[in-house]
Each structure stands twice: as structure tokens, then as C-alpha cells.
Amino acid sequence: MNVNIKLKKAIKGLFMSSVIRFIYKPLFYVLQLFLPKSNVIVFESFLGKQYSDNPRAIYEYMLDSHMEYEMYWSIDRRNIKNFEGTNINYVIRLSFKWLLVMSKAKFWVSNSRLPLWIPKSKRTIYIQTWHGTPLKKLGVDINEVLMPGTDTESYKKNFIYEASKWDYLISPNAYSTKIFRRAFDFKNKIIESGYPRNDFIIKSNNVETILELKKKYNLPTDKKVILYAPTWRDNQYQDIGKYKFDLQIDLEKLYGTLGEQYIIILRLHYLVAENIDLTDYENFIYDFSKKQDIRELYVISDLLITDYSSVFFDYANLRRPIIFYVYDIDEYRDKIRGFYFDFEKRAPGPLVKTTEEIIEQIKTLEKNNFELTKIQEEFIETFCYLEDGNASRRVVEGLFS
């Protein structure tokens, strides 16, 4: 896409968002004031881009429990394809119908921030599920914000304003509760329940389900599966909300060394806009970056390779090995985001910086029959103690029953 087209799209996007804010904001005030509140719940995951994560887990539990609510999903019109086959009621985000449904809804359930300009009446209950146990600093704890389209002072001010609308916040453990309270300057009720999204991996961690899922995705059943799920870098971006990612792994070396025994599933963060060319590695690397929910990929993987992504907190529930590929750890820790604890000492797996070290660690894991270390056991006791497959039930009974 040439520069002129990009510029025109950007200008059009800014114009439309300004028009929507100008018209919708006062309408929200009026409609929320006069429309009677009904048993309507609006769910949204990652800005309407996915049917996934904690909102999905809560929604599916309520659906299975046949609860008397009218439930909708808020969907970004550019991502409608992601919801094909889900058979859910949905409204297009920022459409007029969405405005009406949001205004009469008794509950909003989201795992990320809603548009800042949306007013919330006291009669609406906003449940923020969030989307990860924090390793990287969040909210007001970030020293310097490097994301495009904002500055540090504005980012923190806006984050606090958004969090002030949340009536409830879901937390996976006591460690997260303490951080959330401070980083979001959150003064309302925190539900310390474990993460609803992890119920699926707890209940699906069995041979039958794993085999069924491998067949569903046409994956070989006679090879071990490596899941590579890195996060995004705040300072590497194409545009607001679209980030670049350089695959800093020697794929040829991995293929030559591991190709007979392993396959690799690639799952990039939803904010990463890169399309990585993997045509030379067919039947060895499978790109599932566009897949809606990562939970099934956890279950079928024998080993996780990640970096600073919160996926490792969830994956630890499966009691399987994790390797941390942290080639840029000094920059990420000291300049980009910062950590809440000594990652190098407490990470539940080895930290490596080269492809050769990845291969070496995999060979070591094979020799040790993929057994967990003492550090991994301690990590699970500290961060995963609430994950028993019943977090969705605890949230729903606490908030909707």
C-alpha cells in the first residue's frame, strides 16, 4: 500500500472516529438515562477482534447453565470472519444497534479497555476480566510509555479514567490482585477467583482430547508439538495498535535438527500485524496466529517457547516444560517495559538467547523425560493455586446468580 493511500485511510479513520464520538457520546448519556435496564449482557474480547479468553469462558459457562440472560458479543466489523461458526448473537461494534444494546445492557464484560469516550451509568455493571497475570509493568507502573499515539502522562491518566468505570475486576491470584489495585488505581471490588479461561485447559488435559484436537487441525499425531508464542514490543510498531515482529530464530537450523521428531506451532500476539513467510517449512511450522483462542494450542503442545508474554502463567497449569527465548531481555527489562519480579531467577524454565541454546535445552529436556524442576513447582504453587477448573463458576455465581 503506497503512502498516499495509507494517509487517506488514516485521515478517514480519524474523521469517522471523531464523528462517532461527537454523535454517540451524548446519545449514550440520554439512552442510558431513559432506556430501562434489561437482563442483557454484552461480551467483548480484545477490542472485538476475537471470540476468546475470559469473556468466552464466562459466556460459555452461562450458556451451558441456561441462565436467563440475553447475551451479545461486540464484534469489530473488520474481524467478522473470526466469528464464523460460533453461532453467537452479535452486534457490530460502533453500529447504531450496538449503541442501543450497550445502553440497555445491565452488564458489560470485557478483557481490555473500551473506547475512552463511552460514558457508563451507575445502573450498568462493568466487569473487567483483564487478560493476563502481570510480569510486564502495567498502567501507572510503566516508567515511560513507548506506544504510538500517546505519551506517558496521557496514557496513565486515560488508564486511570477507564479503570474508574470498572465495577468489578477479575484476578487470577493474590500476586495479581496487589498489582492490579495499584497499577490501575482501582478502588472497586476485585474477584480473586483464578482465570475462567484456564478452566478449559485444566479439564482438557487428557490423551483423548489432545488426540481429538490434533486431528481437528490436521497435525501429525506421531510428533511432539512445540508452541512458540512471543509477545509484542512497545517500540516496534507500524501504526497505532499494529506492531512489527522480527522472528529472531534460525528456522533452517531448527528444521534440520528437530524436524523428524517435532513440529512447531507459531502463535503471534493479536497486536502483531506481520505475515511471516513459512513456505519453506511446510509440515514443520504451522502458523496459527490468526486462530481465535490459544487455549486449544496449549493443550496439544508438549513444550512452550515464549519470552515475556503472560501465556507462560497459564501454560504452567499443564505442568509441562517452558523455554524462554529472551534475546533482547536487557533492552526489554531496562528500557521498554520493566518487570515486577526478578525474571531471571524466578522464571519457570531456562532463559536462552540463541537458536543453538533452544536446541540444547530441548535435548536436555528429552534426557530428563520432560520432568519439572523445583523452581517450576514453586512457581505453580505461587501463581496457579486457584486454577482448579472452576473459576468460571466462581465468577458467575458471585456476579450473575
GITA-V673209 format. One record per residue. N is the residue number from 1. RES is the residue in one small letter. SS is DSSP state (hx for helix, st for strand, lp for the rest). OMEGA is omega in radians with two decimals (* if undefined). D_LAST is the distance of its C-alpha to the last C-alpha in Angstrom with 2 decimals. Layout:
N&RES&SS&OMEGA&D_LAST ; N&RES&SS&OMEGA&D_LAST
//
This chain:
1&m&lp&-3.09&50.61 ; 2&n&lp&-3.02&53.34 ; 3&v&hx&-3.11&52.94 ; 4&n&hx&3.13&53.45 ; 5&i&hx&3.11&50.69 ; 6&k&hx&-3.12&48.28 ; 7&l&hx&3.12&49.29 ; 8&k&hx&3.12&48.85 ; 9&k&hx&-3.14&45.34 ; 10&a&hx&3.13&44.42 ; 11&i&hx&3.12&45.88 ; 12&k&hx&3.13&44.13 ; 13&g&hx&3.12&40.77 ; 14&l&hx&3.14&41.28 ; 15&f&hx&-3.11&42.41 ; 16&m&hx&-3.14&39.44 ; 17&s&hx&3.10&36.89 ; 18&s&hx&3.11&38.77 ; 19&v&hx&-3.13&38.76 ; 20&i&hx&3.13&35.03 ; 21&r&hx&-3.09&34.35 ; 22&f&hx&-3.08&36.87 ; 23&i&hx&-2.99&35.44 ; 24&y&hx&-3.05&31.69 ; 25&k&hx&3.09&31.14 ; 26&p&hx&3.10&32.27 ; 27&l&hx&3.08&30.52 ; 28&f&hx&-3.14&27.18 ; 29&y&hx&-3.07&27.87 ; 30&v&hx&-3.08&28.83 ; 31&l&hx&3.13&26.17 ; 32&q&hx&3.13&23.26 ; 33&l&hx&-3.00&24.97 ; 34&f&hx&3.12&25.54 ; 35&l&lp&3.10&23.11 ; 36&p&lp&3.10&20.22 ; 37&k&lp&-3.13&16.82 ; 38&s&st&-3.14&15.00 ; 39&n&st&3.14&11.86 ; 40&v&st&3.06&13.83 ; 41&i&st&3.05&13.26 ; 42&v&st&3.12&16.55 ; 43&f&st&3.06&17.11 ; 44&e&st&3.13&20.43 ; 45&s&lp&3.11&22.27 ; 46&f&lp&3.04&25.63 ; 47&l&lp&3.12&26.52 ; 48&g&lp&-3.07&25.73 ; 49&k&lp&-3.01&28.15 ; 50&q&lp&2.90&26.04 ; 51&y&lp&-2.91&23.28 ; 52&s&lp&2.87&22.53 ; 53&d&hx&-3.07&21.23 ; 54&n&hx&3.09&17.80 ; 55&p&hx&3.12&16.52 ; 56&r&hx&-3.11&17.73 ; 57&a&hx&3.12&16.11 ; 58&i&hx&3.13&12.57 ; 59&y&hx&-3.09&13.49 ; 60&e&hx&3.07&14.99 ; 61&y&hx&3.14&12.24 ; 62&m&hx&3.11&9.91 ; 63&l&hx&3.13&13.17 ; 64&d&hx&-3.13&13.98 ; 65&s&lp&3.11&10.77 ; 66&h&lp&-3.14&11.66 ; 67&m&lp&-3.01&8.49 ; 68&e&lp&3.08&9.79 ; 69&y&lp&3.01&10.66 ; 70&e&st&-2.96&14.28 ; 71&m&st&3.14&14.87 ; 72&y&st&2.97&18.19 ; 73&w&st&3.05&20.16 ; 74&s&st&-3.00&22.67 ; 75&i&st&3.00&25.95 ; 76&d&lp&-3.05&29.29 ; 77&r&hx&3.13&31.88 ; 78&r&hx&-3.07&34.20 ; 79&n&hx&-3.12&31.81 ; 80&i&hx&-3.13&30.86 ; 81&k&hx&-3.13&32.71 ; 82&n&hx&-3.07&30.25 ; 83&f&hx&3.12&27.58 ; 84&e&lp&3.12&29.89 ; 85&g&lp&-3.11&28.67 ; 86&t&lp&3.11&24.95 ; 87&n&lp&-3.13&24.39 ; 88&i&lp&2.97&21.69 ; 89&n&lp&3.14&21.40 ; 90&y&st&3.01&22.96 ; 91&v&st&3.14&24.70 ; 92&i&st&-3.14&27.75 ; 93&r&lp&3.11&27.30 ; 94&l&lp&3.01&29.34 ; 95&s&lp&3.14&30.06 ; 96&f&hx&3.09&29.88 ; 97&k&hx&3.08&27.06 ; 98&w&hx&3.12&25.11 ; 99&l&hx&-3.13&25.92 ; 100&l&hx&-3.11&24.54 ; 101&v&hx&3.11&21.28 ; 102&m&hx&-3.08&20.74 ; 103&s&hx&-3.12&21.65 ; 104&k&hx&-3.10&19.27 ; 105&a&st&3.06&16.23 ; 106&k&st&-3.11&13.35 ; 107&f&st&2.87&12.74 ; 108&w&st&3.11&15.56 ; 109&v&st&-3.10&15.23 ; 110&s&st&3.09&18.69 ; 111&n&lp&3.07&20.65 ; 112&s&lp&-3.02&23.75 ; 113&r&lp&3.01&24.99 ; 114&l&lp&3.08&24.84 ; 115&p&lp&-2.99&28.17 ; 116&l&lp&-3.03&29.24 ; 117&w&lp&-3.09&30.26 ; 118&i&lp&3.05&26.85 ; 119&p&lp&3.12&25.90 ; 120&k&lp&3.11&22.31 ; 121&s&lp&3.12&21.53 ; 122&k&lp&3.14&19.61 ; 123&r&lp&3.10&17.22 ; 124&t&lp&3.12&16.24 ; 125&i&st&-3.09&13.91 ; 126&y&st&3.14&15.81 ; 127&i&st&3.12&14.42 ; 128&q&st&-3.09&17.55 ; 129&t&lp&-3.00&17.39 ; 130&w&lp&-2.95&21.21 ; 131&h&lp&3.07&23.27 ; 132&g&lp&2.96&25.20 ; 133&t&lp&-2.99&26.31 ; 134&p&lp&2.82&29.19 ; 135&l&lp&3.10&32.79 ; 136&k&st&3.13&34.20 ; 137&k&lp&-3.05&34.06 ; 138&l&lp&2.93&31.47 ; 139&g&hx&-3.06&31.36 ; 140&v&hx&3.12&33.63 ; 141&d&hx&3.14&34.82 ; 142&i&lp&-3.11&36.83 ; 143&n&lp&-3.14&40.44 ; 144&e&lp&-3.12&41.71 ; 145&v&lp&-3.10&39.78 ; 146&l&lp&-3.11&41.80 ; 147&m&lp&-3.13&39.61 ; 148&p&lp&3.02&41.35 ; 149&g&lp&3.14&40.74 ; 150&t&lp&3.00&39.93 ; 151&d&lp&-3.01&41.38 ; 152&t&hx&-3.09&40.07 ; 153&e&hx&3.14&39.72 ; 154&s&hx&-3.13&38.01 ; 155&y&hx&-3.10&35.62 ; 156&k&hx&3.12&34.45 ; 157&k&hx&-3.14&34.26 ; 158&n&hx&-3.14&32.20 ; 159&f&hx&3.13&29.83 ; 160&i&hx&3.13&29.19 ; 161&y&hx&3.11&28.74 ; 162&e&hx&-3.10&26.15 ; 163&a&hx&3.13&24.21 ; 164&s&lp&3.12&24.26 ; 165&k&lp&-3.09&21.93 ; 166&w&lp&3.05&19.17 ; 167&d&lp&3.12&16.40 ; 168&y&st&3.10&15.02 ; 169&l&st&-3.13&17.12 ; 170&i&st&3.12&16.42 ; 171&s&st&-3.12&19.25 ; 172&p&lp&-3.08&20.60 ; 173&n&lp&-3.10&22.57 ; 174&a&hx&3.10&24.21 ; 175&y&hx&-3.13&27.17 ; 176&s&hx&-3.14&25.20 ; 177&t&hx&-3.13&23.30 ; 178&k&hx&-3.13&26.71 ; 179&i&hx&-3.13&28.12 ; 180&f&hx&-3.10&25.25 ; 181&r&hx&-3.10&25.39 ; 182&r&hx&-3.02&29.12 ; 183&a&hx&3.12&29.66 ; 184&f&lp&-3.03&27.13 ; 185&d&lp&-2.97&27.95 ; 186&f&lp&-3.03&24.21 ; 187&k&lp&-3.11&23.37 ; 188&n&lp&-2.96&19.61 ; 189&k&st&3.02&16.79 ; 190&i&st&3.09&17.26 ; 191&i&st&-3.11&14.69 ; 192&e&st&-2.90&17.22 ; 193&s&lp&-2.81&15.64 ; 194&g&lp&-3.13&18.36 ; 195&y&lp&3.10&18.43 ; 196&p&lp&-3.09&16.17 ; 197&r&lp&-3.12&19.40 ; 198&n&hx&3.08&21.19 ; 199&d&hx&-3.09&19.18 ; 200&f&hx&-3.06&21.48 ; 201&i&hx&3.08&24.68 ; 202&i&hx&-3.06&23.85 ; 203&k&hx&-3.07&23.21 ; 204&s&lp&-3.08&26.08 ; 205&n&lp&3.13&28.73 ; 206&n&lp&-3.02&30.97 ; 207&v&hx&-3.08&34.33 ; 208&e&hx&-3.12&33.25 ; 209&t&hx&3.13&30.67 ; 210&i&hx&3.12&33.11 ; 211&l&hx&3.14&35.90 ; 212&e&hx&-3.13&33.83 ; 213&l&hx&3.10&32.88 ; 214&k&hx&3.11&36.52 ; 215&k&hx&3.12&37.69 ; 216&k&hx&-3.11&35.15 ; 217&y&lp&3.10&36.70 ; 218&n&lp&3.11&40.24 ; 219&l&lp&3.10&40.76 ; 220&p&lp&-3.11&43.40 ; 221&t&lp&-3.10&42.15 ; 222&d&lp&3.12&45.18 ; 223&k&lp&3.05&44.70 ; 224&k&st&-3.05&42.52 ; 225&v&st&3.03&40.14 ; 226&i&st&3.06&40.17 ; 227&l&st&3.07&37.40 ; 228&y&st&-3.05&38.74 ; 229&a&lp&3.12&36.02 ; 230&p&lp&3.09&37.52 ; 231&t&lp&3.13&36.06 ; 232&w&lp&3.10&37.64 ; 233&r&lp&-3.06&40.16 ; 234&d&lp&-3.02&39.66 ; 235&n&lp&3.12&43.40 ; 236&q&lp&-3.03&44.00 ; 237&y&st&3.03&42.92 ; 238&q&st&-3.08&44.16 ; 239&d&st&3.10&42.25 ; 240&i&lp&3.13&39.16 ; 241&g&lp&3.12&36.25 ; 242&k&st&-3.01&38.74 ; 243&y&st&3.08&40.15 ; 244&k&lp&3.04&43.10 ; 245&f&lp&3.09&43.18 ; 246&d&lp&-3.13&46.35 ; 247&l&lp&-3.01&46.06 ; 248&q&lp&3.13&48.15 ; 249&i&lp&3.08&48.62 ; 250&d&lp&-3.07&51.82 ; 251&l&hx&3.14&50.47 ; 252&e&hx&-3.14&53.94 ; 253&k&hx&3.09&54.18 ; 254&l&hx&-3.12&50.77 ; 255&y&hx&-3.12&51.69 ; 256&g&hx&-3.07&55.06 ; 257&t&hx&-2.98&53.74 ; 258&l&hx&-2.97&50.38 ; 259&g&lp&-3.10&50.66 ; 260&e&lp&-3.04&51.62 ; 261&q&lp&-3.00&48.73 ; 262&y&st&2.84&45.86 ; 263&i&st&3.14&44.12 ; 264&i&st&3.02&42.32 ; 265&i&st&3.13&39.13 ; 266&l&st&3.12&39.12 ; 267&r&lp&3.12&35.85 ; 268&l&lp&3.12&36.58 ; 269&h&lp&-3.07&34.05 ; 270&y&lp&3.11&32.61 ; 271&l&lp&-3.12&34.61 ; 272&v&st&-3.06&37.87 ; 273&a&lp&-3.08&39.91 ; 274&e&lp&2.93&42.66 ; 275&n&lp&-3.02&43.70 ; 276&i&lp&-3.11&45.52 ; 277&d&lp&-3.12&48.37 ; 278&l&lp&-3.04&47.99 ; 279&t&hx&-3.13&50.43 ; 280&d&hx&-3.03&52.72 ; 281&y&hx&3.11&50.05 ; 282&e&lp&-3.11&48.83 ; 283&n&lp&3.02&47.36 ; 284&f&lp&3.09&46.99 ; 285&i&st&-3.14&44.63 ; 286&y&st&-3.10&41.69 ; 287&d&st&3.11&40.11 ; 288&f&lp&-3.10&36.35 ; 289&s&lp&-3.12&35.81 ; 290&k&lp&-3.14&34.54 ; 291&k&lp&-3.04&31.95 ; 292&q&lp&-2.97&28.44 ; 293&d&lp&-3.07&26.58 ; 294&i&lp&-2.95&28.49 ; 295&r&hx&3.13&26.35 ; 296&e&hx&3.11&28.64 ; 297&l&hx&3.02&31.67 ; 298&y&hx&-2.99&30.60 ; 299&v&hx&-3.06&30.36 ; 300&i&hx&-3.06&33.83 ; 301&s&lp&3.08&35.62 ; 302&d&lp&-3.03&37.79 ; 303&l&st&3.08&38.37 ; 304&l&st&2.92&36.95 ; 305&i&st&3.13&39.31 ; 306&t&st&3.10&37.81 ; 307&d&lp&-3.11&38.80 ; 308&y&lp&-3.12&36.53 ; 309&s&lp&3.12&33.47 ; 310&s&lp&3.12&30.17 ; 311&v&hx&-3.07&30.09 ; 312&f&hx&3.06&31.86 ; 313&f&hx&3.13&28.97 ; 314&d&hx&-3.08&26.85 ; 315&y&hx&-3.13&29.87 ; 316&a&hx&3.11&30.69 ; 317&n&hx&-3.13&27.84 ; 318&l&hx&3.11&30.12 ; 319&r&lp&3.11&32.90 ; 320&r&lp&-3.04&35.44 ; 321&p&st&3.10&38.21 ; 322&i&st&3.03&37.96 ; 323&i&st&-3.10&41.01 ; 324&f&st&-3.14&40.94 ; 325&y&st&-2.94&43.39 ; 326&v&lp&-3.10&43.97 ; 327&y&lp&-3.10&47.32 ; 328&d&lp&-2.99&46.59 ; 329&i&hx&-3.11&44.85 ; 330&d&hx&3.12&47.28 ; 331&e&hx&-3.07&46.78 ; 332&y&hx&-3.11&43.01 ; 333&r&hx&-2.96&42.56 ; 334&d&hx&-3.03&45.20 ; 335&k&hx&-3.00&45.29 ; 336&i&hx&-3.02&42.36 ; 337&r&lp&-3.07&39.12 ; 338&g&lp&-3.08&39.47 ; 339&f&st&3.11&37.41 ; 340&y&lp&3.09&35.27 ; 341&f&lp&-3.11&37.03 ; 342&d&lp&-3.04&40.30 ; 343&f&hx&-3.09&39.49 ; 344&e&hx&-3.14&42.87 ; 345&k&hx&-2.97&42.40 ; 346&r&hx&3.13&38.73 ; 347&a&lp&-3.10&38.18 ; 348&p&lp&-3.13&37.20 ; 349&g&lp&-3.11&40.21 ; 350&p&lp&3.04&43.65 ; 351&l&st&-3.11&44.34 ; 352&v&st&-3.08&46.99 ; 353&k&lp&-3.13&48.81 ; 354&t&lp&3.07&50.83 ; 355&t&hx&3.14&50.57 ; 356&e&hx&3.14&53.03 ; 357&e&hx&3.06&50.77 ; 358&i&hx&-3.12&47.81 ; 359&i&hx&3.14&50.04 ; 360&e&hx&3.14&51.32 ; 361&q&hx&3.10&47.86 ; 362&i&hx&3.10&46.86 ; 363&k&hx&3.09&50.06 ; 364&t&hx&3.10&49.28 ; 365&l&hx&3.11&45.82 ; 366&e&hx&3.14&47.54 ; 367&k&hx&-3.11&49.98 ; 368&n&lp&3.11&47.20 ; 369&n&lp&3.07&45.21 ; 370&f&lp&-3.13&42.31 ; 371&e&lp&3.14&41.47 ; 372&l&lp&3.08&39.32 ; 373&t&lp&3.12&41.10 ; 374&k&hx&3.12&40.37 ; 375&i&hx&3.11&39.20 ; 376&q&hx&3.11&36.65 ; 377&e&hx&3.13&35.38 ; 378&e&hx&3.11&35.06 ; 379&f&hx&-3.14&33.28 ; 380&i&hx&3.13&30.62 ; 381&e&hx&-3.09&30.15 ; 382&t&hx&-2.96&29.77 ; 383&f&hx&-3.01&27.52 ; 384&c&lp&-2.99&25.70 ; 385&y&lp&3.13&24.72 ; 386&l&lp&-3.04&20.93 ; 387&e&lp&-3.09&21.26 ; 388&d&lp&-3.13&20.59 ; 389&g&lp&-3.07&18.85 ; 390&n&lp&-3.12&15.29 ; 391&a&hx&3.13&14.55 ; 392&s&hx&3.13&12.28 ; 393&r&hx&-3.12&10.08 ; 394&r&hx&3.13&10.23 ; 395&v&hx&-3.09&9.51 ; 396&v&hx&3.14&6.50 ; 397&e&hx&-3.13&4.96 ; 398&g&hx&-3.00&6.70 ; 399&l&hx&-3.00&6.19 ; 400&f&lp&-3.05&3.82 ; 401&s&lp&*&0.00
//
